[in-house]
């Protein structure tokens, strides 16, 4: 994609990597490549947040991302990390707010970073079963990347179609020997 940064690709790759499928000894600390304004402290905290997320610790990732935001509120990557951690914690509205903030903090020329933030919103909404909103976000992503990456745009359209609202929980069954609830 035009304007792609190695840092964006690294964070995107980390976001896709699953802690369940990666062996701990195979994980290496990601290298933070400067693409948007940041301080050394914010860069270090952002990297630690990405590692925590990759290791399946969204609470720690959220906390480290918050520290990175305090260290440099102009850096978009801590907002992205915070959004993805909050999505894993089921705090979808807060995740969306963080991902919108990430998108706004990316430089207009950083289309890769902005596209990741948009996709992050779509993915969070889809996983939460908020399909109407997810379809809209996937469409926004597809429109945003369509000229530069038609394959990614097509993939987003397919994901939008596959969104499923979670089934309501099954009613509780009475314990053996207990009468069914009156209702």
ZIPEHU-V121938 format. One record per pair of residues at least 24 apart in sequence whose ideal C-beta (glycine too) atoms are under 10 Angstrom apart, sorted by the first residue. I is the first residue (numbers start at 0). J is the second residue. If there is no record, write none. Layout:
i=I j=J
i=I j=J
This chain:
i=0 j=110
i=0 j=111
i=0 j=114
i=0 j=144
i=0 j=146
i=0 j=147
i=0 j=148
i=0 j=151
i=1 j=108
i=1 j=110
i=1 j=111
i=1 j=146
i=1 j=147
i=1 j=148
i=2 j=34
i=2 j=105
i=2 j=106
i=2 j=107
i=2 j=108
i=2 j=109
i=2 j=110
i=2 j=111
i=2 j=112
i=2 j=113
i=2 j=114
i=2 j=147
i=3 j=34
i=3 j=109
i=3 j=110
i=3 j=111
i=3 j=112
i=3 j=114
i=3 j=147
i=3 j=148
i=4 j=32
i=4 j=33
i=4 j=34
i=4 j=35
i=4 j=105
i=4 j=106
i=4 j=108
i=4 j=109
i=4 j=110
i=4 j=111
i=4 j=112
i=5 j=30
i=5 j=31
i=5 j=32
i=5 j=33
i=5 j=34
i=5 j=111
i=6 j=30
i=6 j=31
i=6 j=32
i=6 j=33
i=6 j=34
i=6 j=35
i=6 j=37
i=6 j=42
i=6 j=45
i=6 j=76
i=6 j=109
i=6 j=111
i=6 j=112
i=7 j=32
i=7 j=34
i=7 j=35
i=7 j=75
i=7 j=76
i=7 j=79
i=7 j=105
i=7 j=109
i=7 j=110
i=7 j=111
i=7 j=112
i=7 j=113
i=7 j=114
i=7 j=115
i=8 j=32
i=8 j=34
i=8 j=111
i=8 j=115
i=9 j=34
i=9 j=46
i=9 j=49
i=9 j=76
i=10 j=34
i=10 j=45
i=10 j=46
i=10 j=49
i=10 j=52
i=10 j=75
i=10 j=76
i=10 j=79
i=10 j=80
i=10 j=83
i=10 j=111
i=10 j=112
i=10 j=115
i=11 j=79
i=11 j=111
i=11 j=112
i=11 j=114
i=11 j=115
i=11 j=118
i=11 j=119
i=12 j=49
i=12 j=53
i=13 j=46
i=13 j=48
i=13 j=49
i=13 j=50
i=13 j=52
i=13 j=53
i=13 j=80
i=13 j=83
i=14 j=49
i=14 j=52
i=14 j=53
i=14 j=79
i=14 j=80
i=14 j=83
i=14 j=115
i=14 j=118
i=14 j=119
i=14 j=122
i=15 j=53
i=16 j=49
i=16 j=52
i=16 j=53
i=16 j=54
i=17 j=53
i=17 j=55
i=18 j=51
i=18 j=52
i=18 j=53
i=18 j=54
i=18 j=55
i=18 j=56
i=19 j=55
i=21 j=53
i=21 j=54
i=21 j=55
i=23 j=54
i=26 j=50
i=26 j=53
i=26 j=54
i=29 j=53
i=31 j=76
i=33 j=74
i=34 j=74
i=34 j=75
i=34 j=76
i=34 j=105
i=34 j=106
i=34 j=108
i=34 j=109
i=34 j=111
i=34 j=112
i=35 j=71
i=35 j=73
i=35 j=74
i=35 j=75
i=35 j=76
i=35 j=104
i=35 j=105
i=35 j=106
i=35 j=108
i=35 j=109
i=35 j=112
i=36 j=71
i=36 j=73
i=36 j=74
i=36 j=75
i=36 j=104
i=36 j=106
i=37 j=67
i=37 j=70
i=37 j=71
i=37 j=73
i=37 j=74
i=37 j=75
i=37 j=76
i=37 j=77
i=38 j=67
i=38 j=70
i=38 j=71
i=38 j=73
i=38 j=74
i=39 j=70
i=39 j=71
i=40 j=66
i=40 j=67
i=40 j=69
i=40 j=70
i=40 j=71
i=41 j=66
i=41 j=67
i=41 j=68
i=41 j=69
i=41 j=70
i=41 j=71
i=41 j=72
i=41 j=73
i=41 j=74
i=41 j=76
i=41 j=77
i=42 j=67
i=42 j=70
i=42 j=71
i=42 j=74
i=42 j=76
i=42 j=77
i=43 j=67
i=43 j=70
i=44 j=68
i=44 j=69
i=44 j=70
i=44 j=71
i=44 j=74
i=44 j=76
i=44 j=77
i=44 j=80
i=45 j=70
i=45 j=71
i=45 j=74
i=45 j=75
i=45 j=76
i=45 j=77
i=45 j=78
i=45 j=79
i=45 j=80
i=45 j=81
i=46 j=76
i=46 j=80
i=47 j=80
i=48 j=76
i=48 j=77
i=48 j=79
i=48 j=80
i=48 j=81
i=48 j=83
i=48 j=84
i=49 j=76
i=49 j=77
i=49 j=79
i=49 j=80
i=49 j=83
i=49 j=84
i=50 j=80
i=51 j=80
i=51 j=84
i=52 j=80
i=52 j=81
i=52 j=83
i=52 j=84
i=52 j=87
i=55 j=87
i=56 j=84
i=56 j=87
i=57 j=81
i=57 j=83
i=57 j=84
i=57 j=85
i=57 j=86
i=57 j=87
i=57 j=88
i=57 j=89
i=57 j=90
i=58 j=84
i=58 j=87
i=58 j=88
i=59 j=84
i=60 j=84
i=60 j=85
i=60 j=87
i=60 j=88
i=61 j=85
i=61 j=87
i=61 j=88
i=61 j=90
i=61 j=93
i=61 j=94
i=61 j=97
i=64 j=97
i=65 j=97
i=68 j=97
i=68 j=100
i=68 j=104
i=71 j=104
i=72 j=100
i=72 j=104
i=73 j=104
i=74 j=101
i=74 j=104
i=74 j=105
i=75 j=100
i=75 j=101
i=75 j=102
i=75 j=103
i=75 j=104
i=75 j=105
i=75 j=106
i=75 j=109
i=75 j=112
i=75 j=113
i=75 j=115
i=75 j=116
i=76 j=101
i=76 j=104
i=76 j=105
i=76 j=112
i=76 j=115
i=76 j=116
i=77 j=101
i=77 j=104
i=78 j=102
i=78 j=103
i=78 j=104
i=78 j=105
i=78 j=116
i=79 j=104
i=79 j=105
i=79 j=112
i=79 j=115
i=79 j=116
i=79 j=119
i=80 j=119
i=82 j=116
i=82 j=119
i=82 j=120
i=82 j=123
i=83 j=115
i=83 j=116
i=83 j=119
i=83 j=122
i=83 j=123
i=85 j=123
i=86 j=119
i=86 j=120
i=86 j=122
i=86 j=123
i=86 j=124
i=86 j=126
i=86 j=127
i=87 j=123
i=87 j=126
i=89 j=123
i=89 j=126
i=89 j=127
i=90 j=123
i=90 j=127
i=91 j=120
i=91 j=123
i=91 j=124
i=91 j=126
i=91 j=127
i=91 j=128
i=91 j=129
i=91 j=132
i=92 j=123
i=92 j=127
i=92 j=129
i=94 j=119
i=94 j=120
i=94 j=122
i=94 j=123
i=94 j=124
i=94 j=126
i=94 j=127
i=95 j=119
i=95 j=120
i=95 j=123
i=95 j=124
i=95 j=127
i=95 j=129
i=95 j=132
i=95 j=136
i=96 j=120
i=97 j=123
i=98 j=122
i=98 j=123
i=98 j=124
i=98 j=136
i=102 j=143
i=110 j=143
i=110 j=144
i=110 j=147
i=110 j=148
i=111 j=144
i=111 j=147
i=111 j=148
i=113 j=140
i=113 j=143
i=113 j=144
i=114 j=139
i=114 j=140
i=114 j=143
i=114 j=144
i=114 j=147
i=114 j=148
i=114 j=151
i=114 j=155
i=115 j=140
i=116 j=140
i=117 j=141
i=117 j=142
i=117 j=143
i=117 j=144
i=117 j=155
i=118 j=143
i=118 j=144
i=118 j=151
i=118 j=154
i=118 j=155
i=118 j=158
i=121 j=155
i=121 j=158
i=121 j=159
i=121 j=162
i=122 j=155
i=122 j=158
i=124 j=159
i=124 j=162
i=125 j=158
i=125 j=159
i=125 j=161
i=125 j=162
i=125 j=163
i=126 j=162
i=126 j=163
i=126 j=165
i=127 j=162
i=127 j=164
i=127 j=165
i=128 j=162
i=128 j=163
i=128 j=164
i=128 j=165
i=128 j=166
i=129 j=162
i=129 j=164
i=129 j=165
i=130 j=159
i=130 j=160
i=130 j=161
i=130 j=162
i=130 j=163
i=130 j=164
i=131 j=162
i=131 j=164
i=132 j=162
i=133 j=158
i=133 j=159
i=133 j=161
i=133 j=162
i=133 j=163
i=133 j=164
i=134 j=158
i=134 j=159
i=134 j=160
i=134 j=162
i=135 j=159
i=137 j=161
i=137 j=162
